[in-house]
């Protein structure tokens, strides 16, 4: 019987994934990745209910070094980091693969809503969008070929409602458990407070307009993100949003809603479907975790690229990912750089 290691979080998605893998004939070994917060008991109960193996693997130290610290440092530099995109290739999937190697399992699995496929022409494993509202391919865009070639996404092609119905039919205790919407290592959602506890509170500074005129006082650059419109606390004759965060000057530049940018740089690109592309290509680009895609011309240069959008858009946030799609296929993705 083929073994598979499943990331078992204690939520409904991973529990149903375990059941689907068992139905396909896999010997499933559940692994709860312990970050030092929360309890593994929901995951343990699901494993017992489903009759699968279970263990707890501690990843707190590596998560802090590879994700939590870069997350906080990114905000302090004026970025808006995407912690899940950092975690998946650096911490989560390597931990699952280590567990798989230890027990002789070829595959690992998670409850992500995405799909994979093998491209015979290139010999590469493709990452595909999930054809539902629950697509999570954007968050997985950092996965390398070494990881993707060993990954199974049992929920690929499914809707969240289907997943909950399966959990109810199986009588799983997590069937009605709500989805987690916060960053796992900041369960209260107060990321500014988290950063302040780790590094102290950055000083307040000036909001300025695009000409440098002072508009008011901000509460520290770590409390704002490029593209933000709400919660600025500025009274002006027009609606404004954050167009730039200048760490050196400790200034936040505000621009009128309606102003936009057409070209952004992208760095540290993980090419998935493409192999070291040399020529410009057309793609639809996501610049945040949403369903919205923007047609653009991508001009690659190694692991960097310049993205020229057909229609200007409100400033994307440096630190977030720009992910390139051709239909359902993820061509690659990298970090939006300062511009």
C-alpha positions as CSV (number, residue, x, y, z in Angstrom):
1,X,0.0,0.0,0.0
2,X,1.4,3.4,-1.0
3,X,2.2,5.7,2.0
4,X,1.4,9.4,2.1
5,X,2.1,12.0,4.8
6,X,-0.8,14.4,5.2
7,X,-0.5,17.8,6.9
8,X,-3.3,17.4,9.5
9,X,-4.1,20.8,11.0
10,X,-7.3,20.0,12.9
11,X,-9.5,21.7,10.4
12,X,-12.1,20.3,8.1
13,X,-10.1,20.5,4.9
14,X,-7.2,18.3,6.1
15,X,-9.6,15.8,7.8
16,X,-11.6,15.3,4.6
17,X,-8.4,15.1,2.6
18,X,-7.4,12.1,4.9
19,X,-10.7,10.4,4.1
20,X,-10.4,10.9,0.4
21,X,-6.8,9.6,0.4
22,X,-7.9,6.5,2.3
23,X,-10.7,5.9,-0.3
24,X,-8.0,5.9,-3.0
25,X,-6.1,3.2,-1.2
26,X,-3.3,5.2,0.5
27,X,-1.9,4.4,3.9
28,X,-2.3,7.9,5.5
29,X,0.0,9.2,8.2
30,X,-1.2,12.5,9.7
31,X,1.3,15.1,10.8
32,X,0.4,18.0,13.0
33,X,2.9,20.8,12.5
34,X,3.4,22.4,15.9
35,X,4.2,26.1,15.9
36,X,4.0,26.5,19.6
37,X,0.5,27.9,19.5
38,X,-2.8,26.0,19.7
39,X,-3.4,22.4,20.4
40,X,-3.1,19.3,18.3
41,X,-6.1,17.6,19.9
42,X,-8.6,18.4,17.1
43,X,-6.1,16.8,14.6
44,X,-5.5,13.9,16.9
45,X,-9.3,13.3,17.3
46,X,-9.7,13.4,13.5
47,X,-6.9,10.9,13.1
48,X,-8.5,8.5,15.6
49,X,-11.9,8.9,14.0
50,X,-10.4,8.1,10.5
51,X,-8.1,5.4,11.7
52,X,-4.9,6.9,10.4
53,X,-1.4,7.3,11.9
54,X,-0.7,10.5,13.7
55,X,2.3,12.4,15.1
56,X,3.3,15.9,16.1
57,X,6.3,17.6,14.5
58,X,7.6,20.8,16.0
59,X,8.5,23.5,13.5
60,X,8.3,26.6,15.8
61,X,12.0,27.4,15.6
62,X,12.3,27.2,11.9
63,X,9.0,29.0,11.4
64,X,10.3,31.9,13.5
65,X,13.6,32.1,11.7
66,X,12.3,31.6,8.1
67,X,8.9,33.3,8.3
68,X,8.0,35.2,11.4
69,X,11.2,37.3,11.6
70,X,11.2,38.1,7.9
71,X,7.5,39.0,8.2
72,X,8.2,41.5,10.9
73,X,11.3,42.9,9.3
74,X,9.5,43.2,6.0
75,X,6.8,45.4,7.6
76,X,9.5,47.6,9.3
77,X,11.1,48.1,5.9
78,X,7.9,49.2,4.2
79,X,6.8,45.9,2.7
80,X,3.7,43.9,3.0
81,X,5.0,40.3,3.3
82,X,2.8,37.3,2.5
83,X,3.7,34.8,5.3
84,X,1.9,31.8,3.8
85,X,3.8,32.2,0.5
86,X,7.0,32.3,2.5
87,X,6.1,29.3,4.7
88,X,4.9,26.8,2.2
89,X,8.3,26.3,0.4
90,X,10.5,27.1,3.3
91,X,8.9,25.4,6.3
92,X,5.6,23.6,5.8
93,X,6.2,21.3,2.8
94,X,9.9,20.6,3.7
95,X,8.7,19.4,7.2
96,X,6.1,17.1,5.6
97,X,8.7,15.8,3.1
98,X,11.1,15.1,5.9
99,X,8.4,13.1,7.7
100,X,7.7,11.3,4.4
101,X,11.3,10.4,3.9
102,X,11.6,9.1,7.4
103,X,8.7,6.6,7.0
104,X,9.4,5.8,3.3
105,X,6.5,7.6,1.8
106,X,6.7,8.9,-1.7
107,X,4.0,11.6,-1.4
108,X,2.8,14.3,0.9
109,X,-0.6,15.9,0.9
110,X,-2.4,19.0,2.2
111,X,-5.9,20.3,2.3
112,X,-5.2,23.2,-0.2
113,X,-7.6,23.9,-2.9
114,X,-5.3,23.5,-5.9
115,X,-4.3,20.9,-8.5
116,X,-1.2,19.5,-10.1
117,X,-0.6,17.9,-13.5
118,X,2.4,16.4,-15.3
119,X,3.6,18.1,-18.5
120,X,5.1,15.4,-20.7
121,X,6.7,18.0,-23.1
122,X,8.8,19.6,-20.4
123,X,8.9,16.8,-17.8
124,X,7.7,19.3,-15.2
125,X,4.9,19.1,-12.6
126,X,2.4,21.9,-13.2
127,X,0.5,23.8,-10.5
128,X,-3.1,24.6,-11.6
129,X,-5.8,26.8,-10.3
130,X,-8.7,25.2,-8.5
131,X,-11.8,25.8,-10.7
132,X,-13.8,27.1,-7.8
133,X,-14.0,30.1,-5.5
134,X,-11.6,28.5,-3.1
135,X,-8.5,28.6,-5.4
136,X,-5.3,28.7,-3.4
137,X,-2.8,28.4,-6.2
138,X,-1.5,31.9,-5.5
139,X,-0.4,30.9,-2.0
140,X,1.4,27.9,-3.4
141,X,3.3,29.7,-6.1
142,X,6.7,29.3,-4.3
143,X,6.6,25.5,-4.5
144,X,9.6,24.2,-6.4
145,X,9.6,21.2,-8.8
146,X,11.2,19.0,-6.1
147,X,8.2,19.7,-3.9
148,X,5.4,19.7,-6.5
149,X,6.5,16.4,-8.0
150,X,5.6,14.8,-4.6
151,X,2.5,16.6,-3.7
152,X,-1.2,15.5,-3.8
153,X,-4.0,17.9,-3.3
154,X,-7.0,15.7,-2.6
155,X,-9.5,18.7,-2.6
156,X,-8.5,19.8,-6.1
157,X,-11.6,20.5,-8.1
158,X,-13.9,20.7,-5.1
159,X,-15.9,23.5,-3.5
160,X,-15.7,24.2,0.2
161,X,-19.4,23.4,0.5
162,X,-18.7,19.9,-0.8
163,X,-15.9,19.4,1.7
164,X,-18.2,20.3,4.7
165,X,-20.9,17.9,3.4
166,X,-18.3,15.1,3.2
167,X,-17.2,15.9,6.8
168,X,-20.8,15.8,8.0
169,X,-21.5,12.5,6.3
170,X,-18.4,11.0,7.9
171,X,-19.4,12.4,11.3
172,X,-16.1,14.2,11.7
173,X,-15.9,16.3,14.9
174,X,-14.5,19.2,12.8
175,X,-17.3,19.3,10.3
176,X,-18.7,22.6,11.6
177,X,-15.4,24.1,12.7
178,X,-15.0,27.6,11.2
179,X,-12.2,28.4,8.8
180,X,-9.1,30.1,10.2
181,X,-8.8,33.6,8.7
182,X,-5.8,34.9,10.5
183,X,-2.0,34.4,10.2
184,X,-1.3,31.2,12.2
185,X,1.4,32.8,14.4
186,X,-0.7,35.9,15.1
187,X,-4.0,34.3,16.1
188,X,-5.5,37.6,17.4
189,X,-4.9,39.3,14.1
190,X,-3.0,42.2,15.6
191,X,0.1,42.1,13.4
192,X,1.1,45.6,14.4
193,X,1.1,44.6,18.0
194,X,3.1,41.5,17.2
195,X,5.8,43.5,15.5
196,X,5.9,45.9,18.3
197,X,6.3,43.1,20.9
198,X,9.3,41.7,18.9
199,X,11.1,44.9,17.8
200,X,9.5,47.8,19.6
201,X,7.2,50.4,18.2
202,X,8.6,52.4,15.2
203,X,8.2,56.2,15.6
204,X,5.4,58.2,14.1
205,X,6.0,60.2,11.0
206,X,4.4,62.3,8.3
207,X,1.8,61.5,5.7
208,X,2.7,63.5,2.6
209,X,1.1,63.9,-0.8
210,X,2.9,63.1,-4.0
211,X,4.5,66.6,-4.0
212,X,5.8,66.2,-0.5
213,X,3.3,68.4,1.3
214,X,2.6,67.2,4.9
215,X,-1.0,66.0,5.3
216,X,-0.9,64.7,8.8
217,X,0.8,62.2,11.2
218,X,1.0,58.4,10.8
219,X,1.4,56.0,13.7
220,X,4.4,54.1,12.4
221,X,5.0,52.6,9.0
222,X,4.4,49.0,10.2
223,X,0.7,49.9,10.5
224,X,0.1,50.6,6.8
225,X,0.3,48.9,3.5
226,X,0.6,50.1,-0.1
227,X,-2.8,50.3,-1.6
228,X,-4.6,50.9,1.7
229,X,-7.5,53.3,1.6
230,X,-9.2,52.9,5.0
231,X,-8.1,53.7,8.5
232,X,-5.7,56.5,7.5
233,X,-7.3,59.1,9.8
234,X,-6.7,61.9,7.2
235,X,-9.3,64.6,6.5
236,X,-8.8,65.8,2.9
237,X,-10.9,67.1,0.1
238,X,-10.5,63.9,-1.8
239,X,-10.2,60.2,-1.1
240,X,-6.6,59.1,-0.7
241,X,-4.7,55.8,-0.5
242,X,-1.2,54.7,0.3
243,X,1.0,54.8,-2.8
244,X,4.4,54.5,-1.2
245,X,6.0,53.8,2.1
246,X,9.4,55.5,2.5
247,X,11.3,53.9,5.3
248,X,14.4,56.2,5.0
249,X,12.3,59.4,5.4
250,X,9.7,57.7,7.7
251,X,7.0,59.0,5.4
252,X,3.9,57.5,3.9
253,X,3.0,59.0,0.5
254,X,-0.8,59.3,-0.2
255,X,-2.2,59.6,-3.7
256,X,-5.7,60.4,-4.8
257,X,-8.0,57.4,-5.4
258,X,-7.9,56.9,-9.2
259,X,-4.1,57.3,-9.6
260,X,-2.4,54.1,-10.6
261,X,0.8,52.4,-11.7
262,X,1.4,50.5,-14.9
263,X,4.8,48.8,-14.5
264,X,6.2,46.9,-11.5
265,X,9.4,44.9,-10.9
266,X,9.3,41.3,-9.6
267,X,12.2,39.4,-8.0
268,X,13.1,36.0,-6.7
269,X,10.7,34.3,-9.2
270,X,10.0,30.6,-8.9
271,X,9.4,29.5,-12.5
272,X,7.0,26.5,-12.5
273,X,5.6,25.8,-16.0
274,X,8.3,27.7,-17.7
275,X,12.0,26.9,-17.8
276,X,14.2,30.0,-17.7
277,X,12.1,32.0,-20.1
278,X,14.1,34.5,-22.2
279,X,11.5,36.3,-24.2
280,X,8.6,38.5,-23.1
281,X,5.3,36.7,-22.8
282,X,1.6,37.5,-22.1
283,X,0.0,36.4,-18.9
284,X,-2.7,37.2,-16.5
285,X,-1.2,38.4,-13.2
286,X,-2.5,38.3,-9.6
287,X,-0.9,40.8,-7.3
288,X,-2.7,39.8,-4.1
289,X,-4.7,36.8,-2.9
290,X,-8.0,37.4,-4.6
291,X,-9.8,36.2,-7.8
292,X,-8.8,39.3,-9.7
293,X,-6.3,38.9,-12.5
294,X,-4.7,41.7,-14.7
295,X,-3.6,41.1,-18.3
296,X,0.1,42.1,-18.7
297,X,3.3,41.7,-20.6
298,X,6.0,40.0,-18.6
299,X,9.6,40.6,-19.6
300,X,11.8,38.1,-17.8
301,X,15.5,38.2,-16.9
302,X,16.6,35.2,-14.9
303,X,14.7,35.2,-11.6
304,X,13.5,38.8,-12.1
305,X,10.9,40.3,-14.4
306,X,9.3,43.6,-15.4
307,X,5.5,43.4,-15.5
308,X,3.7,45.9,-17.7
309,X,-0.1,45.9,-17.2
310,X,-2.5,46.6,-20.1
311,X,-4.5,48.9,-17.8
312,X,-2.9,50.8,-14.8
313,X,-4.0,49.6,-11.4
314,X,-3.9,50.9,-7.8
315,X,-0.4,50.4,-6.5
316,X,0.4,46.8,-5.6
317,X,2.2,46.3,-2.3
318,X,5.9,45.5,-2.4
319,X,6.4,42.2,-0.5
320,X,3.3,40.6,-1.9
321,X,3.5,38.1,-4.7
322,X,3.0,38.6,-8.4
323,X,1.8,35.3,-9.8
324,X,1.6,34.7,-13.6
325,X,-1.1,32.6,-15.1
326,X,-1.9,31.2,-18.5
327,X,-5.5,29.9,-18.2
328,X,-5.4,27.6,-15.2
329,X,-1.7,27.1,-15.3
330,X,0.6,28.9,-12.9
331,X,3.6,29.9,-15.0
332,X,5.6,31.2,-12.0
333,X,5.6,33.9,-9.3
334,X,7.8,36.1,-7.3
335,X,8.0,39.0,-4.9
336,X,6.9,42.5,-5.9
337,X,9.9,44.7,-5.4
338,X,10.1,48.4,-4.4
339,X,9.3,50.7,-7.4
